[in-house]
Amino acid sequence: METLVLIINVMAALGTIGLVLLQQGKGADMGAAFGSGASGSLFGSSGSANFLSRSTAVLAAIFFASSLGLGYISAHKSKSPAIIAAQKALSLPGGGADAKKAGQAPVPAGLVGQKSKEIPN
């Protein structure tokens, strides 16, 4: 399921990029005409949207929806057994409050299982 949504996301992104590059900008003819009547089309109403702009809007909506779908899938994905085992290994007894009671310094989570380089007392 995640692979299908990812493929749709990538295809929508590439399609949107292609359609945006194909479209002519609002002020594209202003440089050639040097302002001969083109100033009204730059800031004026653009009229009804043509096929390229409508398909760009549809692909952008598909890209947005698939991005939200990928975010939802990744947030609600079940944890793999390797992640569960690593979390259990990091919650070893004696690393937190138990070590403070015994007078020892707690071991940071990234250093569990590593040898200390400090000189013993």
C-alpha positions in Angstrom: 0.0 0.0 0.0 2.8 2.4 0.9 4.6 1.6 -2.3 1.5 2.4 -4.4 1.0 5.7 -2.7 4.7 6.6 -3.1 4.5 5.8 -6.8 1.4 8.0 -7.2 3.2 10.8 -5.3 6.3 10.7 -7.5 4.3 10.5 -10.7 2.1 13.5 -9.6 5.2 15.5 -8.7 6.9 14.8 -12.0 3.7 15.6 -13.9 3.2 18.8 -12.1 6.8 19.9 -12.8 6.3 19.0 -16.5 3.0 20.9 -16.8 4.4 24.0 -15.0 7.4 24.1 -17.4 5.1 23.8 -20.4 2.9 26.7 -19.5 3.5 30.2 -20.7 3.8 32.8 -18.1 1.4 35.8 -17.7 4.1 38.3 -18.7 5.9 36.3 -21.3 5.1 38.6 -24.3 5.8 41.8 -22.4 9.5 41.7 -23.2 9.0 41.3 -26.9 6.2 43.9 -27.2 7.9 46.5 -24.9 4.6 47.3 -23.3 2.4 47.7 -26.4 -0.9 46.7 -24.9 0.6 43.9 -22.9 0.3 45.7 -19.6 -3.4 44.9 -19.3 -2.7 41.2 -19.6 0.0 41.1 -16.9 -2.2 42.2 -14.0 -5.6 41.9 -15.5 -8.0 39.0 -15.5 -6.7 35.9 -17.1 -10.0 34.6 -18.3 -11.0 31.0 -18.0 -8.4 28.4 -17.2 -7.2 26.3 -20.1 -6.5 22.6 -20.1 -2.9 22.9 -18.9 -3.7 25.0 -15.9 -6.6 22.8 -14.9 -4.6 19.6 -15.2 -1.8 21.2 -13.2 -4.3 22.0 -10.4 -5.6 18.4 -10.5 -2.1 16.9 -10.3 -1.2 19.3 -7.5 -4.2 18.2 -5.5 -3.3 14.5 -6.1 0.3 15.2 -5.0 -1.0 17.0 -1.8 -3.4 14.1 -1.0 -0.8 11.4 -1.6 1.7 13.3 0.6 -0.8 13.4 3.4 -1.5 9.7 2.8 2.2 8.9 3.1 2.4 10.9 6.3 -0.5 9.0 7.8 0.9 5.6 6.7 4.3 6.3 8.2 2.8 7.6 11.5 0.6 4.6 11.9 3.0 2.0 10.7 3.7 -0.9 13.1 7.1 -1.1 14.6 9.5 -3.7 13.3 10.9 -6.4 15.6 14.3 -4.9 15.4 13.1 -1.5 16.7 11.2 -3.3 19.6 14.3 -5.2 20.5 16.5 -2.1 20.5 14.0 -0.3 22.7 14.0 -3.2 25.2 17.8 -3.2 25.2 18.0 0.5 26.0 15.6 0.1 28.9 18.0 -2.1 30.9 17.7 -2.1 34.7 20.2 0.0 36.6 20.5 2.7 33.9 18.1 5.2 35.3 16.7 5.9 38.8 18.1 2.6 40.2 21.6 3.7 39.5 21.1 7.1 41.2 19.9 5.3 44.4 23.0 3.1 44.3 25.3 6.2 44.0 26.3 5.5 40.4 25.9 7.9 37.5 23.3 6.9 35.0 24.5 5.6 31.7 23.3 7.7 28.7 21.1 5.8 26.3 23.7 6.0 23.4 26.5 4.4 25.6 24.7 1.3 26.9 27.0 -1.6 26.4 30.1 0.4 25.7 33.2 0.4 28.0 34.0 3.5 29.9 37.2 5.4 29.2 37.3 7.0 32.6 40.0 6.0 35.1 38.5 3.9 37.9 38.7 5.2 41.5 
